[in-house]
Amino acid sequence: MSRFPEISPNDYSEEQNELAQKVASSRGAMRGPFVPALHSPGVLRAIEATGGYVRFHNSLPDDLKELATLVVGRFWGAQYEWYAHARLGLRAGLDAAIVEAIRKGEAPKELTPEQAAIYNFCVELNGTHQVREPTFRAVAARFGTRGVMDLIGICGHYSMISMILNVSQVPTPDGSVPLAPLKRGK
């Protein structure tokens, strides 16, 4: 059970009701990080807006958005985030071996140059809070400066989502738990 009690729809403020309807219409239901975030409508409004952009309007291809999301969620050990996005990553075309390596905390062995650029950028940014020049250039050369900024947006958004999930202790439907810390790729 989450540390933040689920607010009954009968007890929603007008703002909470508006946000809950918006989230449910765009995400299918009020679940995961959105349930505890409803305790602060301002936070929920912000994550709903940034989440809508980074998931649905970001300039990066879907498989690479999901790769970045998995690295960030896994980096934070966000069990619910991993549970939700591992499936989305596979549906977006990520190889199951890549998803499994990240789950185990290992650097995936068979990455395309585009995947390696995204993976290394996310591991460096989350691990050292910096990105080396060659790592920056690898992403910028492939996706432009907008792609770099969109990737930073994914990292920032899913770091916040992971924080909400971890502090709230939102359980996964299947009880799954990520393993060891991530390692940098080659």
N, C-alpha and C positions, 0 to 999 in steps of 0.2 A: 504494500500500500504506500502511496505517495505521502510525503510529509505535509503536503498542502492538501487539505480536504477538498474534494470535488464540490464545487458550488452547484447547488440545484438550480436548474433553469428557472424555477419559481422564485428564486432569490436573486436573480441577475438584476443589476442596475440596467438602466436603458443603454448605457455604453457597453456593458458586458454582453447584453443581449445582441446588440448590433455586431460586436466583434465575433461572438460565438457563431452567429449566422454566417458571417463573412468567411470565417475559417472553415466551417462545415461545408459551405458551398464550393470552396476552392480545394479543400483537402479531403472531402468525403465525410469527415466527422471531426468532432472535438476530441482529440486523443493526444497521447504523447506529451510533448512539452507545452502544448497549448492549454492543457487543463490547469497545470499550476500557474502558468503565466496569466491566466484570467484573473488572478488575484491582484494584478497590477495592469489595468487596461492600457496604460501608456506603454509598458514593456510589450504587451501582447500586440498592440498596434504596430510598434516598431519592428518586431520580429516577423509579423505577418507580412509587412511591406517588403522588408529585405529578403525574406524567404521566398516571396512571390517572384522577386527579381532573380535571385541567384538560382532558383530551381527552374523557372519557366521562361525567362527572358535573357539570360546570360549569353554572352557571345561564344562560349566554349561548347563543343559537342557534348551531347548527353552522357556518353560513356566517360568522358574526361571530367565532367562535373561530378559524376558519381564517384569516380576514382578519388578526386580531391575530397569529397565529403566523407568517404570511407577512411581516408588517411586521418582527417581531422577527428572524426568520431572515435576512431581507434586510438588515436594519440591521447585523447582525453579518457579513454576507457569507458565511454558512454554506451552502456549496454543497449539501451533502447534505440539510440541513434544507429548503432551497428545493425541491430535487428531489422530496422526499417530500410536502411540504405543498402545492405548487402543484397537484398532481393531486387531493389531498384537498379543496382549496378549490373547484376546479371541480366536483367531485362533490357538494359541499355546496351548490352553487348560486351561487357567485361568478361574476360575468360575466368572461369571458376578457379583456376590455379592462382590467378592474381588475387582474387578475393580471399582465398584460403591462406595464401602467404601473409597477407596483411592481417588477417584474423589471428594468425600464429605469432605475429610480431616480427616476421621476416621480410626482408626486401624481396619483392617478386623477381624471379629470374628472367622471365620472358616478356619484357616490356618493349613496345614500339618506341621509337625516339620521342614521339609526342607524349606517350604515357610516362616515359622516364622523366621527361622535362617537368610534367605536372607533379609526379610523385616526389621527385627530389626537391622541388620548390616547396611543396607542402611539408615535407619532413624537416627541411632546414628552417622554414619560417616557424613552425611549431616547436621544433627542438632547440633552436638557438635564438629565436626571435629576430633573426636577420636572414638575409639571402645573399649569398656570394655573387659576385659579378657574373661568372660563367653560368650559374644557375638562372639568374635573371635573364641573361641573354638567350638562353635555351628556350625559355617561354616566350620572350618578346619576339624572337626571330620567327617563331611558328604562329603566334597568335596576336602579335602587335601589342601596343601599350594598353589598349582596351582589354585584351585578353589577360594581361598581367593584373590589371586592376580588378577585373571580374574574378580572377583566381583569389586575389586578396579578399575580395568580398565573400567568397565561399568560405575561406578560412575563418574570417571574422564572424560571419553569421553562425556557422556550425560550431565554433568555439563557444559562443553564447548559448546556443541551443544545448550543447553538451553540458555546460555549467548548470543550466536550469534542470536538465535531466538528472545530473549527478547529485546536486543539492536536494532536489525533490525526491530522489530515490524512486523514480518512476520505474516499475518493473517491466520486464519484457514479457510478452505473452507466453513465450516458451522457456523462460528462465535462463537463457543463454548468457554467458559471461566471456568477454574478450580476455586474451591471455597476456603474454609478455610485451614489454615496450617495443616500439618499432625500431628498425635498423635502417640506416641510410642505404639507398641503392648505389649501383656502380655507375 
